[in-house]
């Protein structure tokens, strides 16, 4: 394996050692690792099919000469899951979720810890310091315990107690700093300096950035397996997404991911490069503010105002400057979302895809919704979102006061007297008694399934389904539902004809109708619907909650 470290400021090259934390020529802490890409372009494609699908599959592109298998916890190789329901809901079918919750400690920081601890173990280091908002310290704690390295973990007092307890469980020494994350980093740095202990420096730590680029390698391989390779000029290439989206605090993750895609291009394994979208919590978004002002340096946020503490890095420093250039060159963007938008995204992700993510990960999904709304992401784009971490126990501010509904069953005596009425009376307290029966009419099974799932997440409904206009008329006349959700564009008897038939029948003329359509209606078509339907919804617009608002307005 051949690689060298190159200073980003003076260009000086030197051998890698994790204990060398700055350029020996100009003392800059900003360094990069370069590999023999020409040789790897010839050898790596032949080696990969022989190897397991994990992080160490790409070991020739990592700064660890002899990784010890005794330290590994099964890092990397996380699934790439196609989000079929989200894709349909958002009108962008090729949305994929890189599920980093399935790492050893359930976050993407396991990659960082695995590579860094392996390098430290190789160098004989037995003690280290890390400042963290939670996940980094948990990952480092697990791998440090595995490698027999003592970890001093400096965390802010805002880090959830359950995360602090998990850090301590691994045997790490937890130092709780009452202050911001940036202040915790300063205290950790001074502690490291006074005791002469190795410290993780975030984006300035070579192994950390190098670890994150394995996400790019895996995503390209996995997309190729799912969507097929790219053929151009008689050559075959791995596939790259059009967009890579990740929530960020300090910004190290996208730095590494961008480098990974860049290296794949240097080795001739891919042709494309995704646009990078870095998403921050609005209450602590120094990079977003600088981006919108066209600046390549960020003004620190000294007083973060977000409940998503794991993203509360107020001063990204030079990391933003580097990321600014990468995002600009890729055609990407920086975006911010509110805490409330992130919490809502948590709900949508769980209900639509069965994936429960922590608030910091949900920030990326809320950013996805925004980028689709504003037209930056097109319906034909392939999008990969990094689901960076697992769910923490839900806090009241996320679920609110109405996260559960109570069913109070009557006493045994009452059940004995009137068992059916008593049970029905209890159930009526949680079921809507105004529109409990809803008919969904759509010729696409996936669309019916999506609408059913949205409704079922809102309450207990009896739902009927019809796949064409003729079946719909028969169903509605038989069941007399309280609400109809109707697709306009169906073969045979379309939605317009269904409405005409319903309005001409006294039994069905008063049933409210919500029309859903993927077609941009003409003025004449809109006129045909005027006064005859409750609402008109464009398919793909469910994300803006108009659909749910319309349903709630009927049900309240």
N, C-alpha and C positions, 0 to 999 in steps of 0.2 A: 504494500500500500504506500502511495506516495502523495504527500500533501505538505504545503508550507503555509505559514501565516504571513499575511501581507498587511502592513499598516495602511489604514485608509487615508492618513494625512501626508505621510512622507514617502510612501511606497516601498519602504524597507521590508525585506522578506527575512524570515527567521523560522527556526523549528518551533513546533508547538509544545508547550507544557502548560498544564492548568495552573501552575504556580506563577507563571509569567503573565502578569495582568496588565502590562503596558508595553508599548514598543520600546525596545532597548535603544533605539536611535533618537526618537523625539519624545518619548514618554507618553504618547497618546494612548488612551485605553481603548480606542476604536480600531479594531482589527478584524480581518476577514480570513477565512481559510480557502485556499485554492487547491484543486486536485488535478491529476493528469487526465483531463477529460477526453483527450484523443484516444488514449489507451483504453479507458473505461467504455468508450463508445463501441469498441470492438469486443471487449470481454464480458461486460456486464449482462447484455441481453442473453448470452449463452448460459450464464450462471444462474440467473433468476429462476428459471423453471425448476431448478433442483432444490430450491430453498423454501422453507415455510414462510407463510405470509405474516411476517411480524416486522418490527422496526429494524432488526439486525439483518434483514434481507438485503439492505443497502449498505452494508458495513464498510465497503470500500470508499463510500462518500461520507464517512463519519470519522471524527478525530479521536478515535480510540484504536490503538494498534492491536491489542489482544484482549477483546472483551471477555470477561469471565461469565460463563453460563450460570455460575452459582449466584450471581446477583440478580439475574433477570426475573421479573415477575409476570412475564407474558405481555410486555408492552407492545403497542402498535398493532397493526392488522385489524383495526376496528371496522365495523360494517359501514358500507355506504348504502343508505336506505332510500329508495325512491318514494317521495311523498305524494302518493297518488291522490289522496283526498285534498291536501293543500293545493296541489297542482290544479285540480279541477276547480276548487274554490277560487283560486287566484287567477285562473285563466292562463297559467304557465305550466304546461304538463311536465316539463323536464326539470323538476326541483328534486335535489338529492340532499340528504342529511348525513354528514359525516359524524357518526355517533360515538363521540369521544367519552361518553358516559361509561362505555364498556371497557375502559382501561382499568388497570389494577386498583387504583384508588378513585376511579370514576371521574377523572378529568383529563383534559389534554396536557396538563402539566406533568403527567407521568412520563411523557417523552423527554421533556427537559430534565427531569430527575434521573431517568434511566441513563442517559448519556453522560450527564455531569458526574453522577456518582461513580459510574464505570471509569471515567477518566481520573477522578480523584483517587479511587482505589488503586488504579494502575500506577499512580504517582506516589503512593504511600501516604496519602493525607488521611488523618484520623479524626479531624475535627473541623467543623465548618459553621458559618453563620449565614442566615437567610432572613430577610424581611419579607413579610407576606401579608396579603389580605385574606388568606385562608387556604386556597387550593395548592399553591406552591409549597407551603409548609407541610401540608398533608402528604403530598407526593414525595418531597424530600425526606420526610420523616420515615416513610415506609421503606424507601430504598437505602437510606442511611442505616436504618436498623438492620436491613438485610446484609449490608456491607461492613457493619461494625464501626460506623463512623458516628461520632457524637454531633448532634445538631442543636444549635442555639437558634430558636425560632422567635423572631421579633414580630409581633402582630399588634394591630391597633385594638383598642378596647371596643371598637364597633364590630369586630369580627364575631359572628354568631358563636355563642358559647359551645354549641355542639361541635363546631369545627375546632375550637380550642381544645376541647376534651379529646377529640380524635388525634390531634397532633401530640398531645401528652401521652396518649395511650401507647404510641410507638416508642416511648422513652425519650423523646426530645424534651429539651428544656424550654418551656414557654415563657417568654418575657412579654407581658402585656403593656403596651405603651398607650397612655391616655393622650391621644392626639391624632393627627392625620397620618395617612400612610406615608407621605413624604417625610414627616417628622420621625416616624418609626424607622425609615430607611437611614436617616441621619444618625439616630441613636445606634442602630446596628453597625453602621460604618465605623463610628467612633469606638465601639466595643471591639470590633475586629482589629482596628488599628492598634489599640492599646495592648491587646493580648496576642497580636501576631497570628490571628486565625484566618484561614481562607474564607472569603465572603462571596456569595453569589451577587453579581452586579447586573442582573437582568439582561438587557440587550447588549451590554458590553461584555457579557460572558460568552465566549466563543461557543462552548458546548451547548448553551441554551438555544442560540439561533440555529445552530446546525441541527439540533434535534427537531425543531419545528418544520424544517424543510421536508422531513419524511412524510408529512401530511400531503404535500404536493405529489410526491412519488406514488403514494398509495391511491390518492384520488384519480390520478391519470390511469393507473393500471386498472382500477375498479370501473371507471367509466368506459374504458375500452372493452372490458369484459361484458358490460351491460349493453352498451350502445354500438359496439363494434369499433374497429380501428379506422383511421383516416388514411385514405389512399390518395397520393398526389405524385404525379410524374413517375409512376411505376414503383414508388416507394411506399412503405406502410409505416404509419406513425401511431403512437398512443394518442388517445383523445384528451383534450383539455376542456374544462368548462368555459363558458363565456363570462361567468361571474363567480368569484369566490368571496363569500361574506363571512365576517367574523366580528363579534363584539370585542372591544379592546379596552384595556386600562392603560398600560404602558406602551403597548403596540409591538411587543417583541414577536408575537405569533405571526402576523402578516409579513413581518420582515423576513422571517425564515421561510415561510410559504412562498413568497415571491422569489427568494433565492433558489428554492427547489425547482420551480418551473423554469427559471432561467438556466439552471444547470441541465435540465432535461433537454432544453433547446440546444445548448452547447454540445451535448452528446448526440444530437440528431435524433432523439427519441420522440420528440413532439415538434409540431410546427407552430402551434398557437400559444397564447399566454392569456390567462383570464384577467378581466378587469377586477381590481381589488376594491371591495367596499368595507371600510372600517367603521364600525358603529359604536358610538359612545352614549352613556347615560347623559341626558340633557343637563342634569344638575352638576355634572363634572365633565365638561366637553371642551377642554382647551384646544385639542387638535381640530375639532369641527369649527370652532370659532376662527382659528387661524386660516383654515382652508377656505372658508367663506370670504375672508378678507384677502385671499390671494397671497398669504404670507407663508414662508418656509420655516419660520420659527414661531413657537406657541407661547403666548403669555400665560404663566401659571395661574391656576385657580387655587386661591389660598383657602377658600372656605367651601368645600364641596357640599352641594345640597342634593344628595340622592340617598335613598334608603338602600341602594344596591352597592353596599360598601366595597365589594370585591372589585368594582370598577372605578373607585374613587382615587385615581392617581391624578393629582392636580398639576404636576410638573413633569411632562414627558421628556423634557430636555432635547438632546440631539436625536433621540429616537424618532421624534416627529419629523425632523428635517430629512432624515433618511427615508422615512415612510412617505413623506410628502412627494419626494421625487419618484418613488416606485408607483404610488397611486396615480400620479399624473401621467407617467409614461404608459401605464396599463390602460388608461382611459377610465379609471375607476372614480371613486368619490369617498368622502367622509360624510357620515350622517349621524344625527342624534335622535333619540327617542325619549319620551318621558317615562318615569317609573310606571305610571298607570298603563302606558302603551305596552311596556314590557310584561306587566302582570297579565294584561289581556292576552298577549301572545302566548304566555304560559298556558292559559286556559284553552286557547284555540289549538295549540300544538298537542296538548294532551287529549282533547276531545276528538280531534280530526285524525291524528296519527298514532295515538297510544304511546306518546313519548313525553315523559315528565322531566322537564329541564329546570335547572335553577334559574333565578332571575337574571343573572349575568349572561347566561346562554340565551335566554329569551330576548334579550336586547337585540341580538342579531336577527331573530325572526321578526321582531317589530320593525327593524330596519328594512328587511325584505319587503314587508307589506308597504312601507313608504315608497321604496324604490319602484315597486310595481305601480303604485298609485300615480306617481309623478312621471311615469313613462320611461324612466331610465332603463329598466329591465323590460325587454320586449317578450311577447308571448312565445316567440320561437327560441328564446335563449335557454341555454342549459346552465343551471344555477346550482352551486354547492354551498351549503351553509354548515359551518362548524358548530355542532352542538357541543359546546366546550365542557359542560359539567353536569353533574347529577342534581336531582332535586334535594333541597334541604327541607326539613319539616316546615310545612306551610305556616306562615305567620298571619295573624289577624288582618294586617293591612293588605294582604294578597287576596284572601278569601272573603273578607268582609263578614258581616253578621249573619248572612243568610246562606252559608255554604251547605247547611243541612236542613232538611225538612222533617218535622216531627210527626209521627203517626202514633196517636194515643188510642190504644185498643181499650174497649170497655171492660168492665169487671167480668168475672166468670159468670156471675148471676145474670147479668144483662145478656151475655152471649147465649146462655141457656134459654132465655126467654125469646129473644129474637136474633138468632145468629146471623142471618143474612143482612138484616137491616143494620145491625150494629157494626158489622165489618164494612159495609158500604158507606156508612156514615163516617167511619174513621178515614177511609180512603178518600172521601170527598174533600177532606181538609188539605190534601196535597195535590189532587188532580184538578185541573181547571174545569169548571162546570159550565163554561159558556161555549167554548169551542174544543171539546175533547176529541172530536172525530175529524180527521183531515185526510183529504184525497190528494195524492200526488200523481200528476199526469205528465209523463215524459217518455219519449221513445228510446231514451238512452238509460240503460240500467245503472250505470255509474252515477249519472245525475240524480236519479231517484234515490239511490243509496246515500249520496251526500246530503240531500235535503232531509231525508229521514234522520240521519245522524245529527244534523243541526237541530232539528226539532226535538229529538229525543234528549238532547243535552239541555233543553230549555224546560221540559216538563213531561208529564205522563200523558201521551196522546194515543188514541187508537188511529192507526195510519192505514189507509188503503192505497193501492197502487194500480195504475193502468198504463199500458205501454203504447196505446194509440187512441185516436179520437173515438172510434166506435166502441172500444172497450170502456172508455171513460164514460160515455153517455149511459151505457148499461149499468155500470158500477154506481154512478152518482144517482141515477133514478132508483136503484135498489137500496143503497145505503143511506142516501140523503145526508151526506157529511155536513159539518158546520163550516168548513172552509175548504177551498180548492186551490191548489198550487198547480198552474197549468203552463206547459210549454207551448209556444205558438207554432214552431216549425216542426211539424210531424208529417210523415208520409200518409197518403190516403186522406183522412179527415184531419185538417189542421186545427190549431187552437181557435182561430177565428170562427170556424164552423161549429166547434164545440160550444163556444160562448153563445152563438146564435141559437143553437138548439136548447141550451139551458134557459136562456131568457124567454123563449117561446113557451116554456112549460111552467105553469103556475107553481108546481111543487119545488122546482129548482131555481126559479128566477131570482129568488132573494138570497141565494147562497153567495157569500163574498168570494171573489176570485182574485188571487195574486198571479199575475202573468210573469213568467220567466222566459227570456229569449236571448240567444247569442247574436241575433240579427239586429242591425241598426235599422229601426223602423222608419218608413217614409211618413210624410205628413198625412197622407191618406190613411195609412194603416193606423197611425195614432188616433186619427179621427174616428175610425171604426170602433176603437176601444173606449173612447171617451164616454164617461158616465156609466160604463158597464163593468169596470173592474175596480178593485180596491187599490192596486198598485202595479206598476210596471218595473220589473227588475231585469237588468242586463246580467246574463250569466258571466261569472268572473268578477262581479261586483259585490259578492257576498262579504268580501274582506272589509268593506267599509261599514259594516253593521247595519246598513239600511234594511237589509232583509230581516234581520232579527228585530230591528226597531218596528218595522211594519207589522210583523207577527205579534210583537208585544202590544202594539197599539190596538190590535184586534182583540187580544186576550185580556186586556185590562179594562 
